[in-house]
């Protein structure tokens, strides 16, 4: 018997495992394409799971048009958006290599940079700043992260991170340039 794609989606939504298998097989090339682009071990399984969750969510049954073309385009765009989400999550994890201040090699950073003020040694920062402030400073200055990225990673508002950054800069100015600070 020849079923339309929408019939398969309805059967899969109602728990028919054979229909679920047919849909996964139908979109297997697309899943493999995005899994290869993600370049991590469980990418294909994550995308398959997302497709099955999409089937069980019932969103496909609420589409106004039920023809095969509309359903295929909806699934393709949903999987592409999931790929973008997984890729940004993967990149965020890859960018957070430095987990704590203990892992920062301040001496190596001081040797590899051209400081305008040679008397300012990176190791002196330990005596002036708290560990959390050192982490924020290293993320902002050495890693080049934006305030928004740091705020998102830390789970606090951008304003709080910006206030903390300004406070750190004020502390550094008072500690290393006392004549110019107000």
N, C-alpha and C positions, 0 to 999 in steps of 0.2 A: 504494500500500500504506500502511496506517495503522499507524504505529509508536507504542508507548507512550513516554512520556518517558524511562523507564529504558532502553529499547532505544536511544534516541538518545544517552543518556549513555554506554552501553557502546560504541556505534560511535564516538563522539567520543573516548573514552578509548583506543580501539584505533587512532586516527589518521585516521578518516574526516572529511575536511575539510567535506563537505557536511553531516554531522551537527553539526559544530561551528558552522557557519554558521546552521543552523536553531535551535540552542540560543541563540546570540547574538541572533538575531532574536526569539526567544520572550521573552527577558528585556530586550529593548531599552528598553521604557518604564521599567522599574525602573532600568536603567543611566542613562538620560537624566535621570530624577528626581534621583538622587544626584549626578550630574555637575553639574546646575544648582545644587544646594545647595552644592557645593564651590567654585564660582565661580573656577576657574582653567582655563587653556586646554586642558590635556591630561587633564582629569579623566575624560572619557568614555573615552578610550583606556586610561587606567590601570585603570578599572573593567572594561573589556572584557578586558584582559590578565589581570586577577585572575580573571575568570570562566573564561577558557581555562586558566589555571594550576590552578584548582580542578578542572576537568574532567580534566586530565592527572595530577592528584595521586592519583586513585583513591579518594579519601575517599568519594565518592558510591556506589561499588560496595560499600562496607563497611557501609552503612546496613542496619539490621535490616528495616525496612519499605521496600518498593520501589514503593509506589503513587505516583501523580502528585502527590497532595496533600503527602505527606511530602517528596518531592524539591523541590517548589516552595518549601515553607516553609524547607527547609534552605538552598537557594540564596538566598532572600530574606534570611534572617538572616545568612548569610555575607557577602553584599554590603553589608548594613547595617553589620556589624562592620568591614568594609574601609573603608566610608565614614567611620566614626568614627575609625579609625586614620589615614586620609589627612587628615581634618579636623584632628585633633590635631597631626599633623606639620606641616601648613600653618600652623596657629596658632603653633606653636613657632618656625617660621621668621619669621613676621610679628612676633613679640614680640622677636626678637633683632636689632633694628634697630641698636643700638650695637655695633659690632664691636670697637672698640678705644678706649682712653682718649683718643686724639687726636680722636675724633669727639664727645666729651662737651663740651658747652658749660657749663663750671662757672660762668662769669660770669653767664650767663643764669639758671641755677638759683639763684644767690645773690640775684639781683634779684627773682625771683618767689617767694621763700619768706620767711616770717616767722620769723627765728631768734630764739630766746630770748637767745642770746649773740651780739650783733652783732660783737664783736671776732673771732669765729671766721669767717674768710673761707675760702670754698671753695678759692680758689687756694693757700692755705697748706697744703692737703692734699698738694700736689705735693712739698713739701719734707719731709714726714713719711713718706709711704707710697710703696711700690714701685708700678709700673704695674699689676701683677696685683692688688695690694691695692686700688688705686683702682677697678679694674674691678669687683671683688667688692663694694666699698662702694656703687658707683653702682647695681649691680643690686639690691642689698638695700634701700638707703635710697631712692634716687630713683625706681627703676622698680617697687619694691614686690614684687620676686620673693621667693618663699619659699626657704628653705634647700634643700628637696628639689628645687625647679625648677632652682636654680643648680647643684646637685650633678649632676643628670641632664644638664644642658646641658654641664657641664664634663667629665663622664665620671669623676668621683671620688665618694667616699662622702659622705654627709650629715655624718658625724662630722668628716671632714677640713675641709669647708667651715665647719662650726660652730666648730671650733678656730681656723681662720684668721680668722673673724669676731671671735671673742673676743680674739685677738691684736691685730687691727686696733683694736678698741675700747680695749684696754689701751694701745697706742701713742698713740692720740689723747688718752686721759686723761692720760698722762704728759707729752705735748707741750703740751697746752693748759690743763690744770688740775693743775700739779705739786703744789700744796699738798694736794689731796684724794687723790692717788694714793698707794698703799701701797708 
